[in-house]
Amino acid sequence: MAADLDQERGRERAGSADQVGLRLNSGPQGSFAPVGSKDFASTPAAKKVASGVIQNELEPATKTAAEHADDVTSTAHKGFDGWQTAAGLKKVADSWGQQVRTLMGRLSSEKVALRGAESVFARNDTGVGSQFLKSALNGV
């Protein structure tokens, strides 16, 4: 087992001596390479789709579910009027309402962030590109 590991390390060292150099578009190779894709985890198109799902599916479905729960809880509250259960239902309804507002705010924030990320990446790419052009034009 240890001999196999030593042989593998020897092969890696021998191979790495032949491959010395700098490449800006790649990362470490061999056993030290990170696991996963070399590209971003998502594309501008994927961010657009995700923000659309939030706007067109998650937000409306959450609002509908919250309204349904409000209606059912209100009916139950009226049915237990004068009982301690009614006070408990009111407390639960208030807590539920706060949680729904928090969730809706979070969904909205995520939607805005996804839409904004595309323009941030585009501005950064444009800025870096213009820096390269300026330095190339100045002989740097």
C-alpha positions as CSV (number, residue, x, y, z in Angstrom):
1,M,0.0,0.0,0.0
2,A,2.7,2.5,1.0
3,A,4.8,1.4,-2.0
4,D,1.9,2.2,-4.3
5,L,1.5,5.6,-2.8
6,D,5.3,6.3,-3.2
7,Q,5.2,5.2,-6.8
8,E,2.2,7.5,-7.5
9,R,4.0,10.4,-5.9
10,G,7.1,9.7,-7.9
11,R,5.1,9.7,-11.1
12,E,3.5,13.0,-10.2
13,R,6.8,14.6,-9.4
14,A,8.4,13.3,-12.6
15,G,5.4,14.6,-14.6
16,S,5.2,17.9,-12.9
17,A,8.9,18.7,-13.8
18,D,7.9,18.6,-17.5
19,Q,4.8,20.8,-17.0
20,V,6.2,23.9,-15.3
21,G,4.5,27.1,-16.4
22,L,1.9,29.7,-15.7
23,R,-1.6,29.5,-17.1
24,L,-4.1,32.0,-16.0
25,N,-7.1,30.0,-17.2
26,S,-6.5,26.9,-15.1
27,G,-6.1,25.8,-11.6
28,P,-4.0,23.1,-9.9
29,Q,-3.7,19.8,-11.6
30,G,-3.4,16.3,-10.2
31,S,-4.2,15.3,-6.7
32,F,-4.4,18.9,-5.5
33,A,-7.0,19.9,-8.0
34,P,-10.3,21.1,-6.6
35,V,-13.3,18.9,-7.1
36,G,-16.1,20.2,-9.3
37,S,-16.5,22.3,-12.4
38,K,-13.9,24.9,-13.5
39,D,-16.7,27.3,-14.5
40,F,-19.1,29.4,-12.4
41,A,-21.8,27.4,-10.7
42,S,-24.4,29.3,-12.7
43,T,-24.8,31.4,-15.7
44,P,-26.7,34.7,-16.2
45,A,-29.4,32.6,-18.0
46,A,-29.7,30.3,-14.9
47,K,-30.0,33.3,-12.6
48,K,-32.7,34.8,-14.8
49,V,-34.6,31.5,-14.7
50,A,-34.2,31.2,-10.9
51,S,-35.5,34.8,-10.4
52,G,-38.4,34.1,-12.7
53,V,-39.3,31.0,-10.7
54,I,-39.3,33.1,-7.5
55,Q,-41.5,35.8,-9.1
56,N,-43.9,33.6,-11.0
57,E,-44.1,30.5,-8.8
58,L,-42.8,30.8,-5.2
59,E,-44.0,34.3,-4.3
60,P,-47.6,33.7,-5.6
61,A,-47.8,30.2,-4.1
62,T,-46.5,31.5,-0.8
63,K,-49.0,34.4,-0.8
64,T,-51.9,32.0,-1.7
65,A,-50.9,29.5,1.1
66,A,-50.6,32.3,3.6
67,E,-54.0,33.7,2.7
68,H,-55.6,30.3,2.9
69,A,-54.1,29.8,6.4
70,D,-55.3,33.2,7.5
71,D,-58.9,32.4,6.3
72,V,-58.9,29.0,8.1
73,T,-57.4,30.4,11.3
74,S,-59.8,33.3,11.3
75,T,-62.8,30.9,11.0
76,A,-61.4,28.8,13.8
77,H,-60.8,31.8,15.9
78,K,-64.5,32.9,15.5
79,G,-65.6,29.4,16.4
80,F,-63.7,29.4,19.6
81,D,-64.7,33.0,20.6
82,G,-64.8,33.3,24.4
83,W,-62.4,30.3,24.9
84,Q,-58.7,30.3,25.7
85,T,-58.2,28.5,22.4
86,A,-59.2,31.7,20.6
87,A,-56.4,33.6,22.3
88,G,-54.0,30.8,21.4
89,L,-55.1,30.9,17.8
90,K,-54.7,34.7,17.7
91,K,-51.1,34.3,19.0
92,V,-50.3,31.6,16.4
93,A,-51.9,33.7,13.6
94,D,-49.8,36.7,14.6
95,S,-46.6,34.6,14.7
96,W,-47.5,33.0,11.3
97,G,-48.1,36.4,9.8
98,Q,-44.7,37.6,10.9
99,Q,-43.0,34.5,9.5
100,V,-44.8,34.9,6.2
101,R,-43.7,38.5,5.9
102,T,-40.2,37.5,6.6
103,L,-40.3,34.7,4.0
104,M,-41.8,37.0,1.4
105,G,-39.1,39.6,2.1
106,R,-36.4,36.9,1.8
107,L,-37.8,35.7,-1.5
108,S,-38.0,39.2,-2.9
109,S,-34.4,39.9,-1.7
110,E,-33.1,36.7,-3.4
111,K,-34.9,37.6,-6.6
112,V,-33.4,41.1,-6.7
113,A,-29.9,39.7,-5.9
114,L,-30.1,37.1,-8.7
115,R,-31.1,39.8,-11.1
116,G,-28.4,42.2,-9.9
117,A,-25.6,39.6,-10.0
118,E,-25.7,39.4,-13.8
119,S,-25.1,43.2,-14.2
120,V,-22.4,43.1,-11.5
121,F,-20.5,40.4,-13.4
122,A,-21.0,42.2,-16.7
123,R,-19.7,45.5,-15.2
124,N,-16.7,43.7,-13.7
125,D,-15.8,42.0,-17.0
126,T,-16.1,45.3,-18.8
127,G,-13.9,47.1,-16.2
128,V,-11.2,44.4,-16.3
129,G,-11.3,44.4,-20.1
130,S,-10.8,48.2,-20.3
131,Q,-7.9,48.0,-17.8
132,F,-6.2,45.5,-20.1
133,L,-6.8,47.7,-23.1
134,K,-5.4,50.7,-21.3
135,S,-2.3,48.9,-20.2
136,A,-1.7,47.4,-23.6
137,L,-2.0,50.8,-25.2
138,N,0.5,52.3,-22.8
139,G,3.1,49.6,-23.6
140,V,2.8,48.0,-20.1
